[in-house]
Amino acid sequence: MFKVMISDFIKKFELEVIYASENINEKSVSLMEVNRPGLQLSGYLGYFFPERIQLMGNMEMSFLGTFDSQTRIEKLENYMDDQMPCIVIARELEVYVEMIQVAKKVGIPILRTKDITSMFLSSAIRYLNRELAERISLHGELLEVYGEGVLIQGESGVGKSETALELVKRGHRLIADDVVEIRKVSETTLLGTSPEDIRYFIELRGIGIIDVKSLYGVGSIKKYDNIDIIINLELWDETKRYNRLGVVDEYNEILGVSIPSLTIPVRPGRNLAIIVEVAAMNARQKSMGYNAAKVLHDRIAKKFEGGGGK
């Protein structure tokens, strides 16, 4: 199971530390959801998961403000649990003294953000979904081509890195070379990135390692992107029949998610960068509901049905 350290969470969202528990650097979260403790503050703890990050906004803090100091302590002691990773107060709201008192007893960090509650909630969930997602590492290249996340795979030496570099030269953006870390951020979405140690570097046989960010600028790279299409490069096999019409879609499955895929045969004289560009644009057209192969197929079929083929 993956986890996010609370110290990293604080840095990511630039949170103000109101109270740092002694174990703050050991605190972590492994659940993607964020809890707003409405019912819990009123005393109902059914189906409550204290292991989630806790977020309080105007509603929760106003509710606590309706009680006297002793009742507020009782409410907070009933709600606050040592399993909590942290409590975040939104909108830079004033933190009750009683909350800090109970936090010290239980050992829970109290943090504060300038963001409004709903904005912080959506940002935190998005971040946790990405960092805690099921993941796998695959060999290949990942680029953003015309807004589509293109994963290029193939045997070593088939020309993946050279194709990636040519695409960067043509104005597209590199996400990962050689090793692609893929995360399942939803039941239908895969997000790809590069391991941090080798991010934005490409290995070219005969030249060595090049730094794409330094050579081509920050506009040539991107940290993350969805995987929208997989392109498999393979050396041309004269005995194999390759898809020429594209009427039937092919898919590869990664982490249980089916991604449209193409197999592109490689031989001297083929401009792979242009082929990848066309594949990306065609994939975008299909996602928008237009399939050129199907349109042509239906047009010819209609012609023959009407007697035009006699």
C-alpha positions in Angstrom: 0.0 0.0 0.0 1.3 3.4 -0.9 1.3 6.4 1.5 1.9 10.1 1.5 3.9 11.6 4.3 2.1 14.5 6.0 5.4 16.5 5.8 5.2 16.2 2.0 1.5 17.1 2.1 2.3 20.3 4.0 4.9 21.3 1.5 2.7 20.5 -1.5 -0.1 22.8 -0.3 2.0 25.3 1.6 0.1 24.7 4.8 0.6 26.7 7.9 1.5 24.5 10.9 -0.6 25.6 13.9 0.4 22.7 16.1 3.1 20.2 15.2 2.7 16.9 17.1 5.9 15.2 18.1 5.3 12.5 15.5 4.4 14.8 12.7 7.4 13.6 10.5 6.2 10.0 11.0 2.5 10.8 10.2 1.2 9.5 6.8 -2.0 8.9 4.9 -2.9 6.0 2.7 -6.6 6.7 2.0 -7.6 8.9 -0.9 -10.7 10.4 0.6 -10.8 13.6 2.7 -13.4 13.8 5.5 -15.4 16.8 6.6 -16.6 16.0 10.2 -20.1 17.3 10.3 -21.9 14.3 11.9 -18.8 13.3 13.8 -18.7 16.6 15.7 -22.4 16.2 16.6 -21.5 12.8 18.2 -22.4 10.2 15.5 -19.3 8.1 14.6 -20.9 5.4 12.5 -19.0 4.6 9.2 -16.3 7.1 10.3 -12.8 6.6 9.0 -10.4 8.6 11.3 -7.5 7.5 9.0 -8.5 10.1 6.4 -7.3 13.6 6.3 -9.8 15.8 8.2 -10.9 19.2 6.8 -12.9 21.9 8.6 -14.4 24.9 7.0 -16.9 27.6 8.0 -19.7 25.2 8.8 -17.7 23.0 11.2 -15.9 25.9 13.0 -19.2 27.8 13.3 -20.8 24.7 14.8 -18.1 24.4 17.4 -18.5 28.1 18.2 -22.0 27.5 19.4 -20.7 25.6 22.5 -19.0 26.8 25.7 -15.4 25.8 26.3 -16.0 22.6 28.3 -18.6 21.3 25.8 -16.3 22.1 22.9 -13.6 20.0 24.6 -16.0 17.1 25.0 -17.1 17.3 21.4 -13.5 17.4 20.2 -12.3 14.6 22.5 -15.2 12.4 21.2 -14.2 13.1 17.6 -10.4 13.4 17.5 -8.5 10.1 17.2 -4.8 9.4 17.3 -5.2 7.6 13.9 -5.9 10.9 12.2 -3.1 12.0 9.9 -3.9 15.7 10.5 -6.7 18.3 10.7 -6.7 21.1 8.1 -8.6 24.3 8.8 -9.7 26.2 5.7 -10.0 29.9 4.9 -7.4 30.9 7.5 -10.1 30.6 10.2 -9.2 31.1 13.8 -8.4 27.9 15.6 -10.0 27.3 18.9 -7.7 27.0 21.9 -9.6 23.8 22.9 -8.8 22.2 19.6 -5.0 22.6 20.2 -5.4 21.3 23.7 -7.0 18.1 22.6 -4.6 17.8 19.6 -1.7 17.8 22.1 -3.3 15.1 24.1 -4.0 12.9 21.1 -1.0 13.8 19.0 -2.6 15.2 15.8 -1.1 18.0 13.7 -3.3 21.0 13.2 -2.7 22.7 9.9 -4.3 25.7 8.1 -4.8 26.8 4.5 -5.8 30.1 2.8 -7.9 28.2 0.3 -11.7 28.0 0.6 -12.9 24.7 1.8 -14.3 23.3 -1.5 -11.2 24.3 -3.5 -8.8 22.7 -1.0 -11.0 19.6 -0.8 -10.9 19.0 -4.6 -7.2 19.8 -4.9 -6.3 17.4 -2.0 -8.4 14.6 -3.3 -6.9 15.0 -6.8 -3.4 15.0 -5.3 -4.1 11.9 -3.1 -5.7 10.0 -6.0 -2.5 10.5 -8.0 0.0 9.8 -5.2 -1.8 6.7 -3.8 -3.0 5.2 -7.1 -2.2 1.6 -8.0 0.8 1.8 -10.3 3.1 -0.2 -12.6 6.3 0.6 -14.5 6.6 -0.2 -18.2 9.4 0.2 -20.8 8.7 2.8 -23.4 8.3 6.5 -24.2 5.4 8.8 -23.2 4.7 12.0 -25.0 1.9 14.5 -25.4 1.2 14.8 -29.1 -1.6 17.2 -30.2 -3.1 17.0 -26.7 -3.1 13.1 -26.7 -1.0 11.1 -24.3 0.9 8.7 -26.6 2.7 5.7 -25.1 5.3 4.3 -27.5 6.4 0.7 -26.9 8.6 -1.8 -28.7 11.7 -4.0 -28.5 15.0 -2.4 -27.6 16.7 -0.8 -30.6 13.5 -0.4 -32.7 13.8 3.4 -32.6 11.5 4.6 -29.8 13.9 7.2 -28.4 14.8 8.6 -31.8 11.1 8.9 -32.6 10.5 10.6 -29.3 13.3 13.1 -30.0 11.9 13.9 -33.5 8.5 14.5 -32.0 10.0 16.9 -29.4 11.8 18.7 -32.3 8.4 19.0 -34.0 6.9 20.8 -31.0 5.4 18.0 -28.9 6.2 17.4 -25.2 8.2 14.6 -23.6 6.9 13.0 -20.3 9.1 9.9 -20.0 11.9 8.1 -21.7 12.8 4.4 -21.2 10.7 3.9 -18.0 7.1 5.0 -17.8 5.5 5.0 -14.3 1.7 4.4 -14.9 -0.9 5.1 -12.2 -4.6 4.1 -12.3 -6.3 7.3 -11.1 -9.8 6.1 -11.9 -11.5 3.1 -13.4 -11.1 4.5 -16.9 -8.0 6.7 -16.6 -4.3 6.0 -16.5 -1.8 8.7 -15.7 1.8 8.4 -16.8 5.0 10.1 -15.5 8.7 9.5 -15.3 10.8 8.3 -12.3 12.2 11.5 -10.8 15.9 10.4 -11.2 15.7 10.2 -15.0 13.0 12.7 -15.7 13.4 14.6 -19.0 16.6 12.7 -20.0 16.8 10.6 -23.2 19.4 8.0 -24.1 20.5 8.0 -27.8 22.7 5.2 -28.9 26.0 6.6 -30.3 25.5 10.0 -28.5 24.6 9.1 -24.9 22.4 11.0 -22.5 20.8 14.3 -23.5 18.7 16.7 -21.3 15.6 17.5 -23.3 14.6 20.3 -20.9 18.0 22.1 -21.3 18.3 21.6 -25.0 14.7 22.4 -26.1 13.3 24.5 -23.2 10.5 24.0 -20.7 7.9 24.0 -23.4 9.3 20.6 -24.6 8.5 18.7 -21.4 5.5 17.8 -19.2 5.4 16.1 -15.8 2.2 14.0 -16.2 -0.2 13.1 -18.9 -3.1 10.7 -19.4 -2.4 7.7 -21.6 -4.9 7.9 -24.5 -3.3 5.6 -27.1 -0.6 3.0 -27.2 1.6 2.6 -30.3 3.6 -0.6 -30.6 6.7 -0.3 -32.9 8.0 -3.6 -34.3 10.4 -4.5 -37.1 8.6 -5.2 -40.4 7.7 -8.8 -40.7 6.9 -9.8 -44.3 4.9 -12.8 -43.1 2.6 -10.8 -41.0 -0.6 -9.1 -42.1 -0.9 -5.6 -40.7 -4.1 -3.6 -40.2 -4.6 -1.5 -43.3 -8.1 -0.1 -42.8 -8.5 0.3 -39.1 -12.2 -0.6 -39.1 -11.7 -2.9 -36.1 -10.2 -1.2 -33.0 -7.5 -2.9 -31.0 -6.8 -2.4 -27.3 -4.1 -3.1 -24.7 -5.0 -3.6 -21.1 -3.0 -2.0 -18.4 -4.0 -2.2 -14.7 -7.5 -3.4 -15.9 -8.0 -0.3 -18.1 -8.4 -0.9 -21.9 -6.4 1.6 -24.0 -6.7 1.9 -27.8 -3.6 0.6 -29.5 -1.9 0.4 -32.9 1.0 -1.7 -34.2 3.3 0.2 -36.5 5.8 -1.8 -38.6 9.2 -0.2 -38.8 11.5 -0.4 -41.8 13.9 2.1 -43.5 12.2 5.1 -45.1 9.2 5.3 -42.8 8.8 8.6 -41.0 7.7 7.4 -37.6 7.3 10.8 -36.1 4.7 11.8 -38.8 2.9 8.4 -38.4 2.7 9.0 -34.6 1.3 12.5 -35.2 -1.4 11.2 -37.5 -2.2 8.4 -35.1 -2.7 10.9 -32.3 -4.9 13.2 -34.4 -6.9 10.2 -35.6 -7.4 9.0 -32.0 -8.7 12.4 -31.0 -11.1 12.3 -33.9 -12.4 8.9 -32.8 -12.8 10.2 -29.2 -15.0 13.0 -30.7 -17.2 10.5 -32.5 -15.7 10.5 -36.0 -14.1 7.3 -37.4 -12.7 7.8 -40.9 -12.4 4.0 -41.6 -16.0 3.4 -40.6 -17.2 6.3 -42.7 -15.4 4.9 -45.8 -16.6 1.4 -45.1 -20.3 2.5 -44.7 -20.0 4.7 -47.9 -18.8 1.7 -50.0 -21.3 -0.7 -48.4 -24.1 1.8 -49.2 -22.9 2.0 -52.8 -23.0 -1.7 -53.3 -26.4 -2.0 -51.6 -27.7 0.5 -54.1 -26.5 -1.4 -57.0 -23.6 0.9 -57.7 -21.1 -1.9 -57.8 -22.6 -3.7 -60.8 
